Amino acid sequence: MRFGYRKPSWKKSFKARTTGKWKRQMKRSINPYYGKKGAGWVNNPRKAMYNKVYNKTSRSIFSQPRKQTRKKINYTNDIPKGSFIYGIDSLFNLIKNILYLIMYLIAAYLLISSVI
């Protein structure tokens, strides 16, 4: 198994670019699963598993490098914590959560009372 960058093969690259539309249409007319997603797992699961791991662990020299870190998403709003608006906003969030809790309790009560 190869890790890192793959050595380019110009022959295989040329062959992949020149395989024609008619050849794919002919294969598709013979094999209904040709070109469909997941067909490799049906035809040859061992080869499909190898290819999945190979494609995850190796890269082409022509592709862009992978990003090492994921971008953190900041879900907090931009209201400063010491401001008056932040207090009102947190109060509304508390009221909203209490109303959701009451709604779920009523739904659970109605569900239990209909069963009994």
ABEGO torsion letter per residue (X at the ends): XBBEBBBBBAAAAAAAAABBAAAAAAAAAABAABGBBGAAAAABAAAAAAAAAAAAABBBAABBBBBABBBBBBABBABBAABAAAAAAAAAAAAAAAAAAAAAAAAAAAAAAAAX
